[in-house]
Amino acid sequence: MNKQELVESQLQQPISYIETNRNANYFGPLLKNLIVSLKFNVEEFYIIFREAFEVAYQKFKVHIFNHPFCLLFHASQVFDSKYIHIEDIL
């Protein structure tokens, strides 16, 4: 696995979390109990949470995979030992 693939695989967990919660109707008992204990409407908060996850998803999608690090990792493969062949030099 090259460096870019490693970084991209590490980004899959947060993007999956963000994608899942963009459409979530429930955010767990702890959060629900806190909202109810403060006498707020749970559904109003869930709407806000979903909107926040949607904004985070859109920003993540636009910025992360178009970030210059992708080009950097492609360029750095020159120094990766699996791409260096001594026979080619001799």
N, C-alpha and C positions, 0 to 999 in steps of 0.2 A: 504494500500500500504506500503510495507516494504521499508527500506532505499535504498536497491539496486534498486528496481523498480523505486523509486523516482529519483535517480541519472540517471538511464538509460533513463527514460522518458525526463529528462532535456537535455540529450545528443541527443535526436532525432531531435530537431530543428537545431543544427549546422550540424549534419550529413546530414540532408535533404538539407540544403543550399549548402553544399559542393557537394553532389551527383548531384544536379540540375545544378550547374555551371560547372561541369566537361565536359558537352556537350553543354553548352550554346553558342548560336550564337549572342547573344546581351546582353549587360551588362548595359543597361539603357541610357537615353539621356544625363545625366550629364557627364558620363564618355566618351561617344562618342563625345560630343561637345568639351570636354577638349582635347581629342586626336587630333581631326580635327583642333582645334584652334592652336595647337602646330605643325601643318603640318606633322603629322605622319599618316601612313597607319593604319586604324582601324583594318583591318583583321589581320595584323601582331601582333598587341597587343592582340587581342582576342585569337590567337593561344597560346601566352605566358600565358594568364590568364587561359585558359583551361588546359594547362600543369601544371600550379601551383596548380589548384584545384585538378587535378588528383594525384599529389604528396601528397597534404594535405589529400586527401581521403585515399590513401594507408597507410600513417602514422597513421592517425586517427584509421582506421580499425585494424591495427596491434597492436597499443599501448593501446588504450583506453579499448577495451573489453577484453584484456588479462592482464590488469593492476591488481596488487595485491589487489586493493581496493575491487574487486569482492569477494575475499575470506574473507576479513575483514568484509564486510557487511553481508555475510552469518554467520560468527562467531558472530557478534554483535546481531543477532536475539535472542540470549539467553537472552539479556537484554531488549528486546522489550516486553512491557506489554501485548500485545495480545498473546504472547507465554508463559506467566507465568500463571500457574493455581495453586492457593492456595490449592485447593482440593487435588492436586497431592502430595503436600508436607505433608499434614496432614494425 
